[in-house]
Amino acid sequence: MSFLSRIFDERFFAHRRRSTSVAGMACAVTALVLFEYRYYVTRVPNWDLFTVGLVFVVVKLSLMAWFAARD
């Protein structure tokens, strides 16, 4: 058994997948909350933050539908 196969087993890839998903959701929520704060408090819409959050939502929901249909 090689050294790398002991480090990178299926548990490693499962943890990496879950942590990446949570990190992506946290970044999207942060972008949307920051957009709302800047829009409602300072009255200056920051459309790039809105776009980042919207792209995340669209991709996440599209992939959820794709995986559900393919299962």
Backbone hydrogen bonds, N-H to C=O, Kabsch-Sander energy under -0.5 kcal/mol:
donor,donor_aa,acceptor,acceptor_aa,energy
6,R,2,S,-1.1
7,I,3,F,-1.3
8,F,4,L,-3.1
9,D,7,I,-1.0
13,F,9,D,-1.7
14,A,10,E,-2.1
15,H,11,R,-2.5
16,R,12,F,-2.4
17,R,13,F,-2.2
18,R,14,A,-2.3
19,S,15,H,-2.6
20,T,16,R,-2.2
21,S,17,R,-1.9
22,V,18,R,-2.4
23,A,19,S,-2.4
24,G,20,T,-2.3
25,M,21,S,-2.2
26,A,22,V,-2.5
27,C,23,A,-2.2
28,A,24,G,-2.2
29,V,25,M,-2.6
30,T,26,A,-2.3
31,A,27,C,-2.3
32,L,28,A,-2.4
33,V,29,V,-2.7
34,L,30,T,-2.5
35,F,31,A,-2.1
36,E,32,L,-2.5
37,Y,33,V,-2.6
38,R,34,L,-2.5
39,Y,35,F,-2.4
40,Y,36,E,-3.1
41,V,37,Y,-2.6
42,T,37,Y,-0.8
44,V,38,R,-2.1
47,W,45,P,-0.7
49,L,46,N,-0.8
50,F,46,N,-1.4
51,T,47,W,-2.3
52,V,48,D,-2.0
53,G,49,L,-2.1
54,L,50,F,-2.7
55,V,51,T,-2.7
56,F,52,V,-1.9
57,V,53,G,-2.2
58,V,54,L,-2.6
59,V,55,V,-2.6
60,K,56,F,-2.9
61,L,57,V,-2.4
62,S,58,V,-2.3
63,L,59,V,-2.6
64,M,60,K,-2.1
65,A,61,L,-2.2
66,W,62,S,-2.5
67,F,63,L,-2.8
68,A,64,M,-2.0
69,A,65,A,-2.2
70,R,66,W,-1.9
71,D,67,F,-1.1
